[in-house]
Amino acid sequence: MTGDTVDVDRRTVLGTLASIGGAAVAGCSAVKRGNDGQTSRMDDERARELAMRFAPTLYFDVREPWFPTDPRPYTSERDGETVVSGFDAFDGYHERDSEGSPPNPTVFYHAVEYEKSPLAVVQFWFYSVFDQFTTNFHWHDWEVLHVFVDTETGDPQLYVASSHSRKVPNNEFLEPDPEMVPRILSELGSHSSALSVNDVPDRFQRIAIEELLADITNTAIEGIADFADAELPLAYGLPRDEGSRLPYLVPEYEGVPIYDHERLPSVTRESLIDAELTVRSYDALASPPTDLPTRETGLVFRHRERDGDADLEYDLVSTDEIEHIAAFTGPQLSFEFAVPDVVEDTIAGHITTTGTPWDQPRYENPAADISVSNHRAALADRYDAIGEAAPVTTVVARVTEAITADDAPENEGLTTTATAVEPVVLLESDPEAVPTFSGIAVVQDVPAGDHRLTVNGAGRTPHSERVTVSDEGTPTAAGVDGEIPLVARDRATKLEVLGENASTDLSAVAVEDDFAGRLYESAVDGSDAVYVHVGGAYTTEVRDVDDGVGAYRVNPSPEAESPVRIERPETGKASLSEFVADIAEETRVEIAAISDDDDRDGGSSNAVEGLERALAAVVEAARKAAERARASERDNADRQLETVVDRLERVEERLAEARGDVPKPLSNAAQNRLEQADRRAVQARNAEKL
């Protein structure tokens, strides 16, 4: 739901930048999660030995255009400092790439050891000249793998592989096999690092199956009803390897695609992610794309001094040789993400830049990058240098798709299903866009307080709602019971609640479908809006600051071109009574349409007509209750509402008698509406406000 109108037809410029002085570096923890001990750099010989032992094998997507390379060929001097320009690196890489193989395959390493504990960490840093993805793109990209090693036993304790951003849990594995070389599955375009530790080297396995280990030991998702018993690990993983589909976006600079820029003569459209995986904008599609290819393994890289099958060998170089680089620079790029107008200006830098690797806290304290509490707790139990895990505030939700239900009348009921294409989530109060995995949205390290969460996807209308995060460390579920349904653009209409015209201040709005139940619920301040599926039949509930309730019936027409508006929302007996009358009349009209069927025998006809008459009696009583409430006749209104409740019981009896003579979808709808009318009638009877 949005507190302001969402304009999905204009381009919203978001920063995806490596802005001047900073390169985008994924997976960095937003806060230090413990009071860790000091580290010192390991001497060169021991560092090199550790790096050679754990130098990972790298697996890339068959469509990957940017492989780990050495930034030094692209350095220049600026104000007495050595920098790497995004234009120089991007164009220079593709100029060299035209020679037939990825230029200068390189992995950088850095090793530290903790004081007062037998624990060392060797880091492997991977530099790419560009990042193109579904949530962002930017000049320069750094990814990292941390290998925590016990210096007394020589055994690895923990792998931490960088995920998309500091807001998404890293891909981590506790107690890996000491005899197995770590493997990294690099995500197409974004280079997010998934782990591979089992017997299937080029595929990501989220959960264990029979004798096949899971590739991560992250803790399970909490806070979403559908996953309460599933024990599904909370980590980004590698969605395209898990059957998910991700639409990639085309980066633009100064209003044109980046490959048309005069400073990039070696960059063409073919230099970027394949066109079959990209869309020009989220709102240009009428519905989500369904033909995006999933992941296929392409080139495999290994350290040149390691035996084994690989397509290419990389050099292993100490970061000491590149620490003189002061900055990785480049202007802000842009892509489209529909957001409420009021927050557009606050999200110009939604991907946080964390500078060069050697300027980050995790460079000298790798434990700062541990994003899974049980992993930190395990190391803290073994090593005094590792601080205890601190509470991690997390917002989670399952993003689904709203579609018409088979058991409902045509265009009068919905269900929700798993999303076919991964959407994007933006926490606007701490702006950073992150992709979902298997439809799961996760944003970590969210400050306690009120936030606004926006979800958007290719071919869908955006959804935005308020989320209140506590400081207790327990996950906060966005949506309704942790679920947020999106709607395809060609099946969506806007439902607006004009709370600024209300007779009382509204505090919350919710929308329920007859078949799918409660779909949306959010705190509001003033007017509100949400995109709903035109094939649904809705009850819109409003609440005021005194917790008074009002309800409105909404049946959007698939042919309607204008939004549905609730002009002057009210709470209290009158509003609820009128709702009961409206939903009963809607059902009566549909029942009346079948009551004249000539093929029906006398008994059947009587049953259907009896149902229609019972519904008409509810309509009459509910209308009178609303009239009495508006006339400030509380006692008379309450007496009429008692009559409404009694007559609804009669409707239920008549529906049972006529069920065999009413088409099954309409019978289902009538039952669901009856339950809704019962609830609202009781609320009306108990309401203090007239």
Residue pairs with C-beta under 8 A, 6 or more apart in sequence:
1 463
1 464
1 465
1 466
1 509
1 520
1 522
1 524
1 528
1 529
1 530
2 340
2 462
2 464
2 528
2 529
2 530
3 340
3 342
3 452
3 464
3 466
3 524
3 525
3 526
3 527
3 528
4 340
4 341
4 342
4 527
5 340
5 341
5 529
6 338
6 339
6 340
6 341
6 461
6 462
6 464
6 529
7 338
7 341
8 283
8 338
8 461
8 462
9 283
11 281
11 334
11 336
12 336
12 337
12 338
12 339
12 344
13 332
13 334
13 348
14 334
14 335
14 337
14 347
14 348
14 350
14 433
15 332
15 347
15 348
15 349
15 350
15 351
16 136
16 137
16 138
16 251
16 332
16 333
16 334
16 335
16 350
16 351
17 24
17 138
17 139
17 330
17 331
17 332
17 333
17 349
17 351
17 353
18 24
18 86
18 138
18 139
18 140
18 328
18 329
18 330
18 353
19 329
19 330
19 331
19 332
19 349
19 353
20 327
20 329
20 330
21 327
21 329
21 353
21 355
22 327
22 328
22 353
22 354
22 355
22 356
23 138
23 139
23 140
23 141
23 142
23 327
23 328
23 353
23 355
23 356
24 131
24 136
24 138
24 140
24 141
24 142
24 351
24 353
24 354
25 141
25 142
25 143
25 144
25 162
25 353
25 354
25 355
25 357
25 360
26 141
26 142
26 143
26 162
26 163
26 164
26 165
26 190
26 191
26 192
27 143
27 144
27 161
27 162
27 163
27 164
27 165
27 166
27 168
27 170
27 192
27 193
27 369
27 371
28 162
28 165
28 166
28 352
28 354
28 360
28 362
28 369
29 166
29 362
29 368
29 369
29 370
29 371
29 445
30 166
30 167
30 444
30 445
31 390
31 445
32 361
32 365
32 368
33 367
33 368
33 370
33 371
33 373
33 376
33 387
33 389
33 390
33 392
34 367
34 376
34 380
34 386
34 387
34 388
34 389
34 390
35 387
35 388
36 114
36 365
36 367
36 368
36 385
36 386
36 387
37 114
37 115
37 116
37 117
37 384
37 385
37 386
37 387
38 114
38 115
38 385
39 112
39 113
39 114
39 115
39 121
39 364
39 365
39 366
39 385
40 112
40 113
40 115
41 47
41 110
41 111
41 112
42 50
42 111
42 112
42 113
42 120
44 318
44 320
46 111
47 109
47 110
47 111
47 122
47 318
48 109
48 318
50 111
50 120
50 122
50 147
50 149
51 109
51 111
51 122
51 124
51 316
51 318
52 303
52 305
52 306
52 316
54 122
54 124
54 147
54 149
54 156
54 181
54 182
55 107
55 109
55 124
55 181
55 302
55 303
55 306
55 316
56 107
56 124
56 145
56 181
56 182
56 183
56 184
57 181
57 182
57 183
57 184
57 201
57 300
57 301
57 302
57 303
57 306
57 308
57 310
58 68
58 107
58 126
58 183
58 184
58 186
58 300
58 301
58 302
58 314
59 183
59 184
59 185
59 186
59 196
59 201
59 202
59 297
59 300
60 67
60 186
60 188
60 297
60 298
60 299
60 300
60 301
61 186
61 187
61 188
61 240
61 295
61 296
61 297
61 298
62 296
62 297
62 298
63 188
63 273
63 274
63 277
63 296
63 298
64 186
64 188
64 189
64 298
64 299
65 130
65 189
65 271
65 272
65 273
66 93
66 128
66 129
66 130
66 131
66 141
66 189
66 191
67 102
67 105
67 128
67 299
67 301
67 312
68 105
68 106
68 107
68 126
68 127
68 128
68 301
68 314
69 93
69 102
69 103
69 104
69 105
69 106
69 127
69 128
69 129
70 104
70 106
70 127
70 315
70 317
70 322
71 84
71 89
71 127
71 129
71 140
71 322
71 325
71 328
72 321
72 322
72 325
73 92
73 96
73 103
73 104
74 84
74 85
74 88
74 89
74 92
74 93
74 129
75 82
75 83
75 84
75 325
76 82
76 83
76 84
76 85
76 88
77 83
78 327
78 329
81 326
81 327
82 324
82 325
82 326
83 325
83 326
83 327
83 328
83 329
84 140
84 325
84 327
84 328
84 329
85 329
85 330
86 129
86 130
86 139
86 140
86 328
86 329
86 330
86 331
87 139
87 261
87 263
87 264
87 330
89 129
89 130
89 139
89 140
89 328
90 129
90 130
90 139
90 264
90 267
91 263
91 264
91 265
91 266
91 267
92 129
92 266
93 103
93 129
93 130
94 264
94 266
94 267
94 268
94 271
95 266
96 103
96 104
97 103
98 266
101 312
102 299
102 312
104 315
105 301
105 312
105 313
105 314
105 315
106 127
106 314
106 315
106 316
106 317
107 124
107 125
107 126
107 303
107 314
107 315
107 316
107 317
108 124
108 125
108 126
108 127
108 316
108 317
108 318
108 319
108 321
108 322
109 122
109 123
109 124
109 125
109 316
109 317
109 318
109 319
110 122
110 123
110 125
110 318
110 319
110 320
110 357
110 358
110 363
111 120
111 121
111 122
111 123
112 120
112 121
112 364
112 365
112 366
113 119
113 120
113 121
113 151
114 120
114 121
114 383
114 385
114 386
115 385
116 384
116 385
117 383
117 384
117 385
117 386
118 150
118 151
118 152
118 383
119 148
119 149
119 150
119 151
119 157
119 379
119 382
119 383
119 385
119 386
120 148
120 149
120 151
121 146
121 147
121 148
121 149
121 366
121 367
122 146
122 147
122 149
123 144
123 145
123 146
123 147
123 363
123 366
124 144
124 145
124 147
125 142
125 143
125 144
125 319
125 357
126 142
126 143
126 144
126 145
126 184
126 186
126 191
126 193
127 140
127 141
127 142
128 140
128 141
128 143
128 191
129 139
129 140
129 141
130 137
130 138
130 139
130 140
130 141
131 137
131 138
131 139
131 140
131 141
131 189
131 190
131 191
132 189
132 190
132 248
132 249
132 251
132 272
132 273
133 164
133 187
133 189
133 190
133 246
133 248
133 249
133 435
134 246
134 247
134 248
134 249
134 422
134 424
134 435
135 164
135 351
135 424
135 433
135 434
135 435
136 190
136 335
136 350
136 351
136 433
137 189
137 249
137 251
137 333
137 335
138 330
138 333
138 351
139 328
139 329
139 330
139 333
140 328
140 330
141 190
141 191
142 356
142 357
143 161
143 162
143 186
143 191
143 192
143 193
144 161
144 162
144 193
144 357
144 362
144 369
145 159
145 160
145 161
145 162
145 182
145 184
145 193
146 158
146 159
146 160
146 161
146 362
146 366
146 369
147 156
147 158
147 159
147 182
148 156
148 157
148 158
148 159
148 160
148 366
148 367
148 379
149 155
149 156
149 157
150 156
150 157
150 382
154 178
155 178
156 175
156 176
156 178
156 182
157 174
157 175
157 379
157 382
158 172
158 173
158 174
158 175
158 176
158 370
158 375
158 378
158 379
159 172
159 173
159 176
159 182
159 195
159 197
160 170
160 171
160 172
160 366
160 369
160 370
160 371
160 375
161 170
161 171
161 172
161 184
161 193
161 194
161 195
162 170
162 192
162 193
162 369
163 169
163 170
163 171
163 192
163 193
163 235
163 236
163 371
164 190
164 192
164 236
164 434
164 435
165 351
165 352
165 432
165 434
166 352
166 354
166 432
166 444
166 445
167 427
167 430
167 432
167 434
167 442
167 443
167 444
167 445
168 236
168 434
168 442
168 443
168 444
169 218
169 234
169 235
169 236
169 371
169 372
169 442
169 444
170 235
170 369
170 370
170 371
170 372
171 193
171 194
171 195
171 215
171 216
171 218
171 235
171 236
171 237
172 195
172 216
172 217
172 218
172 235
172 370
172 371
172 372
172 375
173 195
173 197
173 215
173 216
173 217
174 217
174 374
174 375
174 378
175 217
176 182
176 197
177 197
180 197
181 306
182 195
182 197
183 195
183 196
183 197
183 201
184 193
184 194
184 195
184 196
185 193
185 194
185 195
185 196
185 202
185 203
185 204
185 238
185 241
186 192
186 193
186 194
187 193
187 194
187 238
187 240
188 240
188 248
188 273
188 277
188 295
189 248
189 273
192 236
192 238
194 204
194 215
194 236
194 237
194 238
194 241
195 204
195 215
195 216
196 202
196 203
196 204
196 205
196 215
197 213
197 215
198 205
198 212
198 213
198 214
198 215
199 212
199 213
200 212
202 297
202 300
203 241
204 215
204 237
204 238
204 241
204 242
205 212
205 213
205 214
205 215
206 214
206 215
206 216
206 232
206 233
206 235
206 237
206 242
207 214
207 231
207 232
207 233
208 214
214 233
215 237
216 233
216 235
216 237
217 233
217 372
217 375
218 233
218 234
218 235
218 372
218 375
219 233
219 234
219 372
219 373
219 374
220 227
220 230
220 231
220 232
220 233
220 234
221 227
221 230
221 232
221 233
221 234
221 396
221 440
221 442
222 234
222 396
222 474
222 475
223 394
223 396
223 474
223 475
223 476
223 477
223 482
224 396
224 397
224 398
224 440
224 477
224 481
224 482
224 483
225 481
225 482
225 483
226 398
226 482
226 483
227 398
227 440
232 438
232 440
234 372
234 396
234 440
234 442
235 372
235 437
236 435
236 437
236 442
237 437
238 295
239 246
239 422
239 435
239 436
239 437
239 438
240 246
240 294
240 295
241 294
241 295
242 437
242 438
243 294
244 294
244 421
244 422
244 437
244 438
244 439
245 289
245 290
245 292
245 294
245 420
245 421
245 422
246 277
246 292
246 421
246 422
246 435
247 277
247 278
247 279
247 282
247 289
247 292
247 421
247 458
248 273
248 277
248 278
248 279
249 278
249 279
249 280
249 281
249 282
249 335
249 336
250 257
250 258
250 272
250 278
250 279
250 280
250 335
251 257
251 258
251 272
251 333
251 334
251 335
252 258
252 333
252 334
252 335
253 261
253 331
253 333
253 334
254 261
257 269
258 264
258 267
258 272
258 333
259 267
259 268
259 269
259 271
259 272
261 267
269 275
272 278
276 291
276 292
276 293
277 292
277 293
279 285
279 289
279 458
281 335
281 336
282 336
282 337
282 338
282 456
282 457
282 458
282 459
282 460
283 336
283 338
283 489
285 458
285 459
285 489
286 459
286 488
286 489
286 490
287 459
287 488
287 489
287 490
287 491
288 401
288 419
288 420
288 421
288 457
288 458
288 459
288 460
288 488
289 421
289 458
289 459
290 420
290 421
292 421
299 311
299 312
300 309
300 310
300 311
300 312
301 310
301 311
301 312
301 313
301 314
302 308
302 310
302 312
302 313
302 314
303 313
303 314
303 316
304 313
304 314
304 315
304 316
305 316
319 357
319 358
323 358
325 356
326 356
327 355
327 356
328 356
332 348
332 349
337 424
337 426
337 433
337 454
337 456
338 454
338 456
338 461
338 462
339 347
339 426
339 428
339 454
339 456
339 462
339 464
340 428
340 452
340 454
340 464
343 428
343 429
343 431
343 452
346 428
346 429
346 431
347 426
347 428
347 431
349 431
350 426
350 431
350 432
350 433
351 432
351 433
352 432
354 360
357 363
361 368
362 368
362 369
367 376
367 379
367 385
367 386
367 387
370 376
370 379
371 392
371 444
373 389
373 392
374 389
376 386
376 387
376 388
376 389
377 388
377 389
379 386
380 386
380 387
380 388
380 389
391 471
391 472
391 473
392 444
392 445
392 473
393 444
393 445
393 446
393 447
393 448
393 469
393 470
393 471
393 473
393 476
394 442
394 443
394 444
394 445
394 446
394 475
394 476
395 427
395 441
395 442
395 443
395 446
395 451
395 453
395 467
395 469
395 475
395 476
395 477
395 478
396 440
396 441
396 442
396 443
396 475
396 476
396 477
396 478
396 482
397 425
397 440
397 441
397 453
397 455
397 477
397 478
397 479
397 482
397 483
397 484
398 439
398 440
398 441
398 479
398 482
398 483
398 484
399 419
399 423
399 425
399 436
399 439
399 440
399 441
399 455
399 457
399 483
399 484
399 485
399 486
400 416
400 417
400 418
400 419
400 439
400 483
400 484
400 485
400 486
401 416
401 417
401 418
401 419
401 420
401 460
401 485
401 486
401 487
401 488
402 414
402 415
402 416
402 485
402 486
402 487
402 513
402 516
402 519
402 532
402 533
402 536
403 414
403 415
403 416
403 417
403 533
403 535
404 410
404 411
404 413
404 414
404 415
404 533
404 535
404 536
405 413
405 414
405 415
405 515
405 516
406 415
407 413
407 515
407 664
407 665
407 668
408 414
408 514
408 515
408 537
408 665
408 668
408 669
409 590
409 663
409 665
409 666
409 669
410 535
410 665
411 534
411 535
411 536
411 558
412 514
412 535
412 536
412 537
412 555
412 665
412 669
413 513
413 514
413 515
413 516
413 535
413 536
413 537
413 665
413 668
413 669
413 672
414 513
414 515
414 516
414 519
414 533
414 535
414 536
415 515
415 516
416 483
416 485
416 516
416 519
418 438
418 439
419 436
419 439
419 457
419 486
421 457
421 458
421 459
422 435
422 436
422 437
422 439
422 457
423 435
423 436
423 439
423 441
423 455
423 456
423 457
423 458
423 460
423 486
424 433
424 434
424 435
424 436
424 455
424 456
424 457
425 433
425 434
425 435
425 436
425 441
425 443
425 453
425 454
425 455
426 432
426 433
426 434
426 453
426 454
426 455
426 456
427 443
427 446
427 451
427 452
427 453
428 451
428 452
428 453
428 454
428 464
429 449
429 450
429 451
429 452
430 446
430 447
430 451
432 443
434 441
434 442
434 443
441 455
441 478
441 484
443 453
446 469
446 476
447 469
448 469
448 470
448 471
449 468
449 469
450 466
450 467
450 468
450 469
450 523
451 466
451 467
451 468
451 469
452 464
452 465
452 466
452 467
453 464
453 465
453 466
453 467
453 478
454 462
454 463
454 464
455 462
455 463
455 464
455 484
455 486
456 462
456 463
457 486
459 488
459 489
460 486
460 487
460 488
460 489
460 492
461 486
461 487
461 488
461 489
461 492
461 494
461 531
462 531
463 484
463 486
463 520
463 530
463 531
465 478
465 479
465 484
465 520
465 521
465 522
466 522
466 523
466 524
467 476
467 478
468 476
468 523
469 476
470 476
478 484
479 485
479 520
479 521
480 510
480 518
480 519
480 520
480 521
485 516
485 519
485 520
487 531
487 532
487 533
491 533
491 534
491 535
491 558
492 531
492 532
492 533
492 534
493 531
493 532
493 534
493 556
493 560
493 563
493 564
494 529
494 530
494 531
494 532
494 563
494 564
495 511
495 529
495 530
495 531
495 532
495 538
495 540
495 554
495 556
495 563
495 564
495 565
495 566
496 527
496 528
496 529
496 563
496 564
496 565
496 566
497 506
497 509
497 524
497 527
497 528
497 529
497 540
497 542
497 565
497 566
497 569
498 527
498 565
498 566
498 567
498 568
498 569
499 505
499 506
499 509
499 524
499 526
499 527
499 528
499 542
499 569
500 526
500 527
501 567
501 568
501 569
502 542
502 544
502 568
502 569
502 570
503 568
503 570
504 544
504 545
504 546
504 548
504 570
504 571
505 544
505 545
506 524
506 525
506 526
506 528
506 542
506 543
506 544
506 545
506 569
507 523
507 524
507 543
507 544
507 545
507 547
508 521
508 522
508 523
508 524
508 542
508 543
509 520
509 521
509 522
509 524
509 528
509 530
509 540
509 541
509 542
509 543
510 518
510 520
510 521
510 522
510 540
510 541
510 543
511 518
511 519
511 520
511 521
511 530
511 532
511 538
511 539
511 540
511 541
511 554
512 518
512 519
512 538
512 539
512 540
512 541
512 676
513 519
513 536
513 537
513 538
514 536
514 537
514 538
514 539
514 669
514 672
514 673
514 676
515 668
515 669
515 672
516 536
519 532
519 536
520 530
520 532
522 528
529 563
532 538
532 554
532 556
532 564
534 556
534 557
534 558
534 560
535 558
536 556
537 554
537 555
537 669
538 553
538 554
538 555
538 556
539 551
539 552
539 553
539 554
539 579
539 583
539 676
539 680
540 551
540 552
540 553
540 554
540 566
541 549
541 550
541 551
542 549
542 550
542 551
542 552
542 566
542 569
542 570
542 571
542 575
543 549
543 550
543 571
544 550
544 571
546 689
548 571
548 572
548 687
548 688
548 689
549 571
549 572
549 575
549 576
549 683
549 687
550 569
550 570
550 571
550 572
550 575
550 576
550 579
551 575
551 576
551 579
551 680
551 683
552 566
552 569
552 575
552 579
552 582
553 579
553 582
553 583
553 586
554 564
554 566
555 586
556 564
569 575
571 687
571 689
572 629
572 687
572 688
572 689
572 690
573 625
573 626
573 629
573 634
573 637
573 638
573 641
573 684
573 685
573 687
573 689
573 690
574 626
574 629
574 630
574 637
574 690
576 680
576 681
576 683
576 684
576 687
577 622
577 623
577 625
577 626
577 629
577 637
577 640
577 641
577 644
577 681
577 684
578 622
578 623
578 626
579 680
580 618
580 622
580 625
580 644
580 677
580 680
580 681
580 684
581 618
581 619
581 622
581 623
581 626
583 673
583 676
583 677
583 680
584 615
584 618
584 619
584 622
584 651
584 673
584 677
585 615
585 619
586 673
587 615
587 669
587 670
587 673
587 674
588 612
588 615
588 616
588 619
590 666
590 669
590 670
591 608
591 611
591 612
591 615
591 658
591 662
591 666
591 670
592 612
594 608
594 661
594 662
594 663
594 666
595 605
595 608
595 609
595 612
597 605
600 608
600 661
604 658
604 660
604 661
607 654
607 657
607 658
607 661
608 658
608 661
608 662
610 654
610 657
610 658
611 651
611 654
611 655
611 657
611 658
611 662
611 670
613 654
614 647
614 650
614 651
614 653
614 654
615 651
617 647
617 650
618 644
618 647
618 648
618 651
618 677
621 640
621 643
621 644
621 647
622 640
622 644
622 681
624 640
625 637
625 640
625 641
625 643
625 644
625 684
626 637
628 634
628 636
628 637
628 640
629 637
629 690
630 690
632 690
634 690
637 690
638 685
641 681
641 684
641 685
642 685
644 681
644 684
645 678
645 681
645 682
645 685
648 674
648 677
648 678
648 681
651 674
652 674
655 662
655 667
655 670
655 671
655 674
659 667
662 670
